[in-house]
């Protein structure tokens, strides 16, 4: 489906955008456009890649003029640009709304106006039952996606769908690079709460989810990859063992906006969820949520969350961490 097509990646200089880019570099796509506001990262990517397939567009998702310029003649859009860090969003909630909600609407409007075939939008488990400014802004972003999808209807020339994912191991701003840095410096590992559980994905898993959405998504569809979870304590202990470190765990206490566990699919969404093997697809519904009565009839008593999706033990977590190149390089495997 991507042969001789043009792909636009918003937020393309981030770790997730980079991963999507690397997967598409080996495909038959004609052109990959990287849209972001980070000039330095764009220059570094350009110097590293030196690939004529990749074009760089500097701009901000809140500036429709720059979005329109990057969107011209595009076939497919992967929208990853966002304000993602919980502490950053807590201190600047208005900025989170501006980028994550308003910016997404600008990107979708531009895609519809310019006849893009399909848009896949990136969301997060923190949008389910949100308590943080980041999660609330992402939940509102999902509402924007659904409203646009419903207005377009089935069979429209532009299809908009979205993905929801958990922690991507090794991504920018995640705990693994921070803890590895602390281990190498022979310092204690700082953990807010060891009992917290989180969904775990590799960046390749996350890209597989995006590609699945591109291939199968219709207007308003939500795609979620089935993923294992682990407590922060197991994650930290696994890193300590892999690096044969003497580092101890230092508990700092939960930060504002943090939850004890995360949810990928709510109980109401599970009513409508279609099991597609490694993925769930929750199709767009005329209502804003599922029907609780239907949930009782189907005996769906719970959400799909990081306590009931299968918690990894230390051995399983270590095997997952060994999929990361940065860790294999560090420990000589």
WOCOR-V283267 format. One record per pair of residues at least 24 apart in sequence whose C-alpha atoms are under 6 Angstrom apart, sorted by sequence separation. I is the first residue (numbers start at 1). GAP is how many residues later the second one is. If there is no record, write none. Layout:
{{I & GAP} {I & GAP}}
This chain:
{{5 & 24} {6 & 24} {8 & 24} {11 & 24} {271 & 24} {3 & 25} {4 & 25} {5 & 25} {6 & 25} {7 & 25} {8 & 25} {9 & 25} {10 & 25} {11 & 25} {3 & 26} {4 & 26} {6 & 26} {2 & 27} {200 & 28} {199 & 29} {200 & 29} {199 & 30} {198 & 31} {167 & 32} {198 & 32} {166 & 33} {167 & 33} {168 & 33} {169 & 33} {197 & 33} {168 & 34} {197 & 34} {168 & 35} {196 & 35} {267 & 35} {195 & 36} {196 & 36} {267 & 36} {266 & 37} {194 & 38} {265 & 38} {125 & 39} {194 & 39} {265 & 39} {76 & 40} {93 & 40} {97 & 40} {101 & 40} {118 & 40} {122 & 40} {123 & 40} {124 & 40} {125 & 40} {264 & 40} {62 & 41} {75 & 41} {76 & 41} {78 & 41} {117 & 41} {118 & 41} {119 & 41} {120 & 41} {121 & 41} {122 & 41} {123 & 41} {124 & 41} {125 & 41} {263 & 41} {264 & 41} {61 & 42} {68 & 42} {74 & 42} {75 & 42} {76 & 42} {77 & 42} {78 & 42} {79 & 42} {80 & 42} {116 & 42} {118 & 42} {120 & 42} {263 & 42} {76 & 43} {90 & 43} {262 & 43} {89 & 44} {262 & 44} {89 & 45} {261 & 45} {86 & 48} {226 & 52} {226 & 53} {225 & 54} {224 & 55} {161 & 56} {224 & 56} {223 & 57} {161 & 58} {223 & 58} {159 & 59} {160 & 59} {161 & 59} {163 & 59} {188 & 59} {192 & 59} {222 & 59} {159 & 60} {160 & 60} {161 & 60} {162 & 60} {163 & 60} {164 & 60} {187 & 60} {188 & 60} {189 & 60} {190 & 60} {191 & 60} {192 & 60} {193 & 60} {222 & 60} {163 & 61} {188 & 61} {189 & 61} {190 & 61} {191 & 61} {192 & 61} {193 & 61} {221 & 61} {192 & 62} {221 & 62} {221 & 63} {196 & 64} {197 & 64} {220 & 64} {196 & 65} {6 & 68} {9 & 68} {6 & 69} {7 & 69} {8 & 69} {9 & 69} {10 & 69} {11 & 69} {5 & 70} {7 & 70} {9 & 70} {10 & 70} {11 & 70} {149 & 70} {10 & 71} {149 & 71} {146 & 74} {238 & 76} {229 & 77} {234 & 80} {238 & 80} {230 & 81} {228 & 82} {229 & 82} {230 & 82} {229 & 83} {199 & 107} {198 & 108} {197 & 109} {132 & 125} {131 & 126} {128 & 135} {125 & 138} {125 & 139} {15 & 156} {15 & 157} {20 & 187}}
